[in-house]
Amino acid sequence: MLVFVVLVAAIFAEGDGGILACFAKNHRVTPREQAILSYVAQNTGNPRISHELPVPIGTVKIRTHHPFEKTGTSNREEPLAAFWAE
């Protein structure tokens, strides 16, 4: 599992290029939501994400929830599975 998380984190950290950009475009995930998902892929909790970005924790929760809606998923693991399924 750790290797999976590290690999996904590396792909999500690519920024504007590669697989993430295509996935984000297909699901209309905004750049800020991509940033949030990169932290989610690294198994980072909302308080840490809030501190790192820095944005209010409520914003983190909303920006985490929106990609779930856009990808038809409901928890932190499912967007990663959807990402790999494409």
C-alpha positions in Angstrom: 0.0 0.0 0.0 2.8 2.4 0.8 4.4 2.0 -2.6 1.0 2.7 -4.2 0.5 5.9 -2.1 4.1 7.1 -3.0 3.6 6.4 -6.7 0.2 8.2 -6.8 1.7 11.1 -4.8 4.5 11.4 -7.4 2.0 11.5 -10.3 -0.2 14.0 -8.5 2.9 16.1 -7.8 3.6 16.4 -11.6 1.7 19.7 -11.6 0.4 20.7 -15.1 1.7 17.8 -17.0 1.0 14.1 -17.5 -1.7 11.8 -16.4 -3.1 14.0 -13.6 -3.7 16.8 -16.1 -5.7 14.5 -18.3 -7.6 13.0 -15.3 -8.4 16.5 -14.0 -9.6 17.7 -17.4 -11.8 14.7 -17.9 -13.5 15.3 -14.5 -13.3 19.2 -14.5 -11.1 19.2 -11.4 -9.8 22.7 -10.7 -6.1 23.4 -10.1 -6.8 24.0 -6.4 -8.7 20.7 -6.1 -5.7 19.0 -7.8 -3.5 20.5 -5.1 -5.8 19.1 -2.4 -5.9 15.7 -4.1 -2.2 15.6 -4.2 -2.2 15.8 -0.4 -5.0 13.3 -0.1 -3.0 10.9 -2.3 -0.2 11.3 0.3 -2.6 10.4 3.1 -2.4 13.9 4.6 -5.1 14.9 7.0 -7.2 18.0 6.6 -5.5 20.0 9.4 -2.1 19.5 7.8 -3.4 20.4 4.3 -5.0 23.5 5.8 -1.6 24.5 7.3 0.4 23.7 4.2 -1.7 25.6 1.6 -2.6 27.8 3.8 -6.4 27.9 3.7 -9.1 27.5 6.3 -9.9 23.9 7.1 -13.5 24.4 5.9 -12.1 25.2 2.5 -10.0 22.0 2.5 -13.1 20.0 3.3 -15.1 21.6 0.5 -12.3 21.3 -2.0 -11.9 17.6 -1.0 -15.6 16.9 -1.4 -15.9 18.5 -4.9 -13.5 16.1 -6.6 -15.4 13.2 -5.0 -18.6 14.5 -6.6 -16.9 15.1 -9.9 -15.4 11.6 -10.1 -18.5 9.9 -8.7 -16.6 8.8 -5.5 -17.3 9.2 -1.9 -14.1 8.7 0.2 -10.4 9.4 0.0 -9.5 6.0 -1.5 -12.0 6.0 -4.4 -10.6 8.9 -6.4 -7.3 7.2 -6.5 -8.9 4.0 -7.8 -10.8 6.1 -10.4 -7.6 7.7 -11.4 -5.9 4.3 -12.0 -9.0 2.9 -13.8 -8.7 5.6 -16.6 
